[in-house]
Amino acid sequence: MNGYSKQKSCKSLERTVSSLKNHWSDMNRACKVYETCLKSVMQGPISGMQQGNLDDAAKTMYEARSKDK
């Protein structure tokens, strides 16, 4: 493997690692929001704002999963 190929390979790997970090960051954030909303749901009726947060969390998880494919 020549120097150019190694450099190109390293840059590709860096992009992949960066993409995975962003993906898991999004998933962690969505899961935390989902957990908070789920706890609220377990305690009783949810407000419109809580429903919106739950919808946002589900959308974020779906989008992150779709990017992975």
CNS distance restraints for C-alpha pairs under 8 A (distance, minus, plus):
assign (resid   1 and name CA) (resid   5 and name CA) 6.04 0.50 0.50
assign (resid   1 and name CA) (resid   6 and name CA) 6.52 0.50 0.50
assign (resid   2 and name CA) (resid   6 and name CA) 6.36 0.50 0.50
assign (resid   3 and name CA) (resid   7 and name CA) 6.12 0.50 0.50
assign (resid   4 and name CA) (resid   8 and name CA) 6.10 0.50 0.50
assign (resid   5 and name CA) (resid   9 and name CA) 5.97 0.50 0.50
assign (resid   6 and name CA) (resid  10 and name CA) 6.10 0.50 0.50
assign (resid   7 and name CA) (resid  11 and name CA) 6.26 0.50 0.50
assign (resid   8 and name CA) (resid  12 and name CA) 6.22 0.50 0.50
assign (resid   9 and name CA) (resid  13 and name CA) 6.18 0.50 0.50
assign (resid  10 and name CA) (resid  14 and name CA) 6.10 0.50 0.50
assign (resid  11 and name CA) (resid  15 and name CA) 6.26 0.50 0.50
assign (resid  12 and name CA) (resid  16 and name CA) 6.29 0.50 0.50
assign (resid  13 and name CA) (resid  17 and name CA) 6.13 0.50 0.50
assign (resid  14 and name CA) (resid  18 and name CA) 6.05 0.50 0.50
assign (resid  15 and name CA) (resid  19 and name CA) 6.00 0.50 0.50
assign (resid  16 and name CA) (resid  20 and name CA) 6.16 0.50 0.50
assign (resid  17 and name CA) (resid  21 and name CA) 6.18 0.50 0.50
assign (resid  18 and name CA) (resid  22 and name CA) 6.27 0.50 0.50
assign (resid  19 and name CA) (resid  23 and name CA) 6.11 0.50 0.50
assign (resid  20 and name CA) (resid  24 and name CA) 6.15 0.50 0.50
assign (resid  21 and name CA) (resid  25 and name CA) 6.00 0.50 0.50
assign (resid  22 and name CA) (resid  26 and name CA) 6.15 0.50 0.50
assign (resid  23 and name CA) (resid  27 and name CA) 6.23 0.50 0.50
assign (resid  23 and name CA) (resid  64 and name CA) 5.92 0.50 0.50
assign (resid  23 and name CA) (resid  68 and name CA) 7.86 0.50 0.50
assign (resid  24 and name CA) (resid  28 and name CA) 5.95 0.50 0.50
assign (resid  25 and name CA) (resid  29 and name CA) 6.19 0.50 0.50
assign (resid  26 and name CA) (resid  30 and name CA) 6.15 0.50 0.50
assign (resid  26 and name CA) (resid  60 and name CA) 6.99 0.50 0.50
assign (resid  26 and name CA) (resid  61 and name CA) 7.44 0.50 0.50
assign (resid  26 and name CA) (resid  64 and name CA) 6.79 0.50 0.50
assign (resid  27 and name CA) (resid  31 and name CA) 6.05 0.50 0.50
assign (resid  27 and name CA) (resid  60 and name CA) 7.24 0.50 0.50
assign (resid  27 and name CA) (resid  61 and name CA) 5.75 0.50 0.50
assign (resid  27 and name CA) (resid  64 and name CA) 6.63 0.50 0.50
assign (resid  28 and name CA) (resid  32 and name CA) 6.21 0.50 0.50
assign (resid  29 and name CA) (resid  33 and name CA) 6.39 0.50 0.50
assign (resid  30 and name CA) (resid  34 and name CA) 6.02 0.50 0.50
assign (resid  30 and name CA) (resid  56 and name CA) 7.83 0.50 0.50
assign (resid  30 and name CA) (resid  57 and name CA) 4.59 0.50 0.50
assign (resid  30 and name CA) (resid  58 and name CA) 7.19 0.50 0.50
assign (resid  30 and name CA) (resid  60 and name CA) 6.03 0.50 0.50
assign (resid  30 and name CA) (resid  61 and name CA) 6.07 0.50 0.50
assign (resid  31 and name CA) (resid  35 and name CA) 5.95 0.50 0.50
assign (resid  31 and name CA) (resid  57 and name CA) 6.92 0.50 0.50
assign (resid  31 and name CA) (resid  61 and name CA) 7.71 0.50 0.50
assign (resid  32 and name CA) (resid  36 and name CA) 6.26 0.50 0.50
assign (resid  33 and name CA) (resid  37 and name CA) 6.20 0.50 0.50
assign (resid  33 and name CA) (resid  53 and name CA) 6.91 0.50 0.50
assign (resid  33 and name CA) (resid  54 and name CA) 7.07 0.50 0.50
assign (resid  33 and name CA) (resid  57 and name CA) 6.01 0.50 0.50
assign (resid  34 and name CA) (resid  38 and name CA) 5.93 0.50 0.50
assign (resid  34 and name CA) (resid  53 and name CA) 7.65 0.50 0.50
assign (resid  34 and name CA) (resid  54 and name CA) 5.76 0.50 0.50
assign (resid  34 and name CA) (resid  57 and name CA) 5.63 0.50 0.50
assign (resid  34 and name CA) (resid  58 and name CA) 7.42 0.50 0.50
assign (resid  35 and name CA) (resid  39 and name CA) 6.19 0.50 0.50
assign (resid  36 and name CA) (resid  40 and name CA) 6.45 0.50 0.50
assign (resid  37 and name CA) (resid  41 and name CA) 6.21 0.50 0.50
assign (resid  37 and name CA) (resid  50 and name CA) 6.16 0.50 0.50
assign (resid  37 and name CA) (resid  51 and name CA) 7.78 0.50 0.50
assign (resid  37 and name CA) (resid  53 and name CA) 7.08 0.50 0.50
assign (resid  37 and name CA) (resid  54 and name CA) 5.94 0.50 0.50
assign (resid  38 and name CA) (resid  42 and name CA) 6.23 0.50 0.50
assign (resid  38 and name CA) (resid  54 and name CA) 7.98 0.50 0.50
assign (resid  39 and name CA) (resid  43 and name CA) 6.55 0.50 0.50
assign (resid  40 and name CA) (resid  44 and name CA) 6.69 0.50 0.50
assign (resid  40 and name CA) (resid  45 and name CA) 7.90 0.50 0.50
assign (resid  40 and name CA) (resid  46 and name CA) 6.71 0.50 0.50
assign (resid  40 and name CA) (resid  50 and name CA) 7.93 0.50 0.50
assign (resid  41 and name CA) (resid  45 and name CA) 6.13 0.50 0.50
assign (resid  41 and name CA) (resid  46 and name CA) 5.78 0.50 0.50
assign (resid  46 and name CA) (resid  50 and name CA) 5.90 0.50 0.50
assign (resid  46 and name CA) (resid  51 and name CA) 6.55 0.50 0.50
assign (resid  47 and name CA) (resid  51 and name CA) 6.25 0.50 0.50
assign (resid  48 and name CA) (resid  52 and name CA) 6.16 0.50 0.50
assign (resid  49 and name CA) (resid  53 and name CA) 6.27 0.50 0.50
assign (resid  50 and name CA) (resid  54 and name CA) 6.15 0.50 0.50
assign (resid  51 and name CA) (resid  55 and name CA) 6.12 0.50 0.50
assign (resid  52 and name CA) (resid  56 and name CA) 6.10 0.50 0.50
assign (resid  53 and name CA) (resid  57 and name CA) 6.12 0.50 0.50
assign (resid  54 and name CA) (resid  58 and name CA) 6.23 0.50 0.50
assign (resid  55 and name CA) (resid  59 and name CA) 6.11 0.50 0.50
assign (resid  56 and name CA) (resid  60 and name CA) 6.07 0.50 0.50
assign (resid  57 and name CA) (resid  61 and name CA) 6.21 0.50 0.50
assign (resid  58 and name CA) (resid  62 and name CA) 6.13 0.50 0.50
assign (resid  59 and name CA) (resid  63 and name CA) 6.05 0.50 0.50
assign (resid  60 and name CA) (resid  64 and name CA) 6.05 0.50 0.50
assign (resid  61 and name CA) (resid  65 and name CA) 6.09 0.50 0.50
assign (resid  62 and name CA) (resid  66 and name CA) 6.11 0.50 0.50
assign (resid  63 and name CA) (resid  67 and name CA) 6.24 0.50 0.50
assign (resid  64 and name CA) (resid  68 and name CA) 6.51 0.50 0.50
assign (resid  65 and name CA) (resid  69 and name CA) 6.96 0.50 0.50
